[in-house]
Amino acid sequence: MSDTYTFLADLATEAEIPRRGIHSQTISDDAGVELVLFAMAADERLSEHTSARPAIVHVLAGSGDLVVDGDAHTLAPGSWMRMRARTPHALTAGAEGLVFALYLLPSS
């Protein structure tokens, strides 16, 4: 590693889907952008909540469902969503679990 950059060849491989529960780990937190990697076991749910900061959700592996501001979306690898601060959202992992990157952005 370098003190000037961080390189991960495959972000999805940094998070193994757990047998039960939800695992999160902060990968980077610099210059107002925080990257948190989430791995959710099959059928686990993050109930509706909001974030004080704008955020991006990028699905890396698995499947699931997302409800954001009342709209339902199916999640698959490559799914991407950006939302403003305080937007209500909830996630549910599919049968094979779900891995996603959450980018918390600087407040405007």
C-alpha positions as CSV (number, residue, x, y, z in Angstrom):
1,M,0.0,0.0,0.0
2,S,0.9,3.6,-0.5
3,D,0.3,6.6,1.6
4,T,-0.9,8.4,-1.5
5,Y,-3.6,5.9,-2.7
6,T,-5.4,2.7,-1.9
7,F,-5.9,0.0,-4.5
8,L,-8.2,-3.0,-4.2
9,A,-8.3,-5.3,-7.3
10,D,-11.8,-6.5,-6.5
11,L,-13.8,-4.6,-3.9
12,A,-16.5,-7.4,-3.8
13,T,-14.0,-9.9,-2.5
14,E,-13.2,-7.8,0.5
15,A,-16.6,-8.8,2.1
16,E,-17.6,-12.4,2.6
17,I,-21.3,-12.9,3.0
18,P,-22.0,-14.1,6.6
19,R,-24.1,-17.1,7.4
20,R,-26.2,-14.8,9.6
21,G,-26.5,-11.1,10.2
22,I,-24.9,-8.1,8.6
23,H,-21.2,-7.2,8.5
24,S,-20.0,-3.7,7.8
25,Q,-16.4,-2.4,7.5
26,T,-15.1,1.0,6.7
27,I,-12.7,0.7,3.8
28,S,-11.8,4.4,3.5
29,D,-12.7,7.7,5.2
30,D,-10.8,10.6,3.7
31,A,-11.6,14.1,2.4
32,G,-15.3,13.9,3.5
33,V,-16.0,10.7,1.6
34,E,-16.5,7.5,3.6
35,L,-16.7,4.1,2.0
36,V,-18.4,1.4,4.0
37,L,-18.6,-2.2,2.6
38,F,-21.7,-4.2,3.7
39,A,-22.2,-7.9,3.5
40,M,-25.7,-9.2,4.4
41,A,-26.7,-12.8,4.9
42,A,-29.6,-14.2,3.0
43,D,-33.0,-12.5,3.8
44,E,-31.4,-10.0,6.2
45,R,-33.0,-6.6,6.3
46,L,-31.9,-3.1,7.1
47,S,-35.2,-1.4,8.1
48,E,-36.2,2.0,6.9
49,H,-33.7,4.7,7.9
50,T,-32.2,7.9,6.7
51,S,-28.6,9.3,6.5
52,A,-27.5,12.8,7.5
53,R,-25.3,12.8,4.4
54,P,-25.9,12.3,0.7
55,A,-25.1,8.7,-0.2
56,I,-24.4,6.2,-3.1
57,V,-25.3,2.5,-2.9
58,H,-23.5,0.3,-5.4
59,V,-24.3,-3.4,-5.4
60,L,-21.2,-5.6,-5.9
61,A,-22.6,-9.2,-5.5
62,G,-25.8,-11.0,-4.7
63,S,-29.3,-9.7,-5.0
64,G,-32.0,-8.0,-3.0
65,D,-34.7,-5.4,-2.8
66,L,-34.4,-1.7,-2.1
67,V,-37.2,0.7,-1.2
68,V,-36.1,4.3,-1.5
69,D,-38.5,7.2,-0.9
70,G,-41.4,4.8,-1.4
71,D,-40.2,3.4,-4.7
72,A,-39.3,-0.4,-4.9
73,H,-36.3,-1.6,-6.9
74,T,-34.7,-5.0,-7.5
75,L,-31.0,-5.1,-6.7
76,A,-28.4,-7.1,-8.7
77,P,-24.6,-6.7,-9.3
78,G,-24.1,-3.3,-10.9
79,S,-27.2,-1.7,-9.4
80,W,-26.4,1.9,-8.4
81,M,-28.4,4.5,-6.5
82,R,-27.6,8.0,-5.3
83,M,-29.8,9.7,-2.8
84,R,-29.9,13.1,-1.0
85,A,-29.5,13.3,2.7
86,R,-32.5,12.3,4.8
87,T,-34.0,10.2,2.1
88,P,-35.9,7.2,3.6
89,H,-34.6,3.8,2.4
90,A,-34.6,0.1,3.3
91,L,-32.7,-2.9,2.0
92,T,-33.4,-6.6,2.1
93,A,-30.9,-9.2,0.9
94,G,-32.0,-12.0,-1.5
95,A,-31.6,-15.7,-1.1
96,E,-27.9,-15.7,-1.8
97,G,-27.1,-12.6,0.3
98,L,-26.0,-9.1,-0.7
99,V,-22.7,-7.2,-0.9
100,F,-22.8,-3.5,-1.5
101,A,-20.6,-0.4,-1.2
102,L,-22.0,2.6,0.6
103,Y,-20.4,5.9,-0.2
104,L,-21.2,8.6,2.3
105,L,-20.6,12.0,0.6
106,P,-19.8,15.4,2.1
107,S,-22.9,17.4,3.2
108,S,-23.7,20.2,0.8
